[in-house]
């Protein structure tokens, strides 16, 4: 085993761990392909912004190419469901087999220890009201929070109504879960009425065992990572992982290595792949596991990436919803993109090349955009020649 890994090899290891060493399927992706992606990523982060498509759909597209959105939708609603929703990196879809590994977080949340401070404080003050809402879910679930809102939020904590606070508290505590969604709105029900009985019957590990297993999943998803990377994937605290990484090294699950240019020790997953070449081509969502930890993205790809949704328009550097563009083992460009569904147009507001981007970047990007246009069912692509890659991309689109 190599004690030192080049930065280029670390990139290839990381991309292979996330599924980018394999070609996209030639046939329409099915449940087997979904299961393979989930086994590699361990989670799909959920986000409400739908400038292109909601974030949890994109990692599957980036790895599999065009697939029916119902593939993920059905995996999240049927009695044979493959995923459930809970707090992982952020709000995420997780393989149902992970459910017992998150029970420690639910139990802490019920004690007010593992949730947003404002919500925990509210929960302590409104315990009786929370029980009233829980009884409503028992008798009426699946039910949306909006069905019980007697009033709109008054500008308090996140502007939520009391009912919304109670539902979120119960969700954190694991006493209710998402049965399905109506649009993006959750419909809540009891876990025992939502999750497969075989999953509910699995033994619940101790917090220490759960943390070890979550670190194993994180290590497999990273391929090679620092302790901070491993901890961040499931938002574990420093106290949660104290001694755990050393135990995984002792067990042979993790192998200590040095990565060229990294100033912190790294750990290689025991089953990490060492591909000689990565031939990926993909647009990545801002919340894709390849890029959602921004300092790791900079260490691996020399790519500084920030999402500017909440930045005033005049202060944005690249745009409202910017997707990195991966070609081979490098992020070669970024693109401010919007699916304008009323106009039936995939709009490129701006495109920017990274230093050293290959000459064919604009052509490769346009091919990927055409694929996405078809996937989203849009009629055409319109390119605004903004950014240093905007005009070359517009020229390719016009040719």
Number of C-alpha atoms within 10 A of each C-alpha: 8 8 10 13 19 12 17 17 20 25 24 27 27 27 25 24 26 25 22 23 23 14 14 19 14 8 9 12 18 14 13 9 18 18 16 12 20 22 18 18 25 25 31 27 27 20 17 11 12 11 16 21 15 15 21 20 21 23 26 25 21 22 24 24 22 21 20 15 14 9 16 20 15 16 20 25 18 15 14 14 17 22 26 24 23 24 19 21 20 16 14 20 23 24 21 21 15 18 19 18 21 21 18 20 22 23 16 14 21 21 14 21 13 16 20 13 11 12 19 20 12 18 21 13 11 14 11 11 14 22 13 13 19 20 12 15 21 16 11 12 17 21 20 23 20 16 10 15 14 10 11 13 16 11 9 8 12 11 12 17 20 22 23 20 23 24 24 21 23 22 23 25 23 21 18 25 26 23 24 23 16 8 6 11 13 19 20 25 25 19 18 13 15 23 24 17 13 9 14 16 9 11 9 15 15 13 15 15 13 20 24 20 17 23 26 19 21 24 28 26 28 29 26 33 28 22 17 18 20 25 22 17 24 21 15 18 12 12 8 15 20 12 12 17 20 15 14 17 16 11 10 12 19 26 19 20 19 22 25 15 11 13 10 12 13 21 23 28 25 16 12 18 18 16 13 10 14 19 14 21 23 23 26 25 26 23 21 25 21 21 21 19 18 16 15 19 18 13 18 26 18 14 21 12 19 14 18 16 13 8 12 10 12 7 9 13 11 21 22 20 20 27 23 24 24 22 20 17 24 22 23 22 24 25 24 21 21 18 21 14 15 7 11 15 18 25 21 22 21 22 29 22 20 18 11 8 15 13 9 9 20 25 16 18 25 17 15 17 20 16 14 21 20 13 15 20 14 18 12 13 19 13 22 14 17 18 18 13 20 21 18 20 25 21 13 16 17 9 5
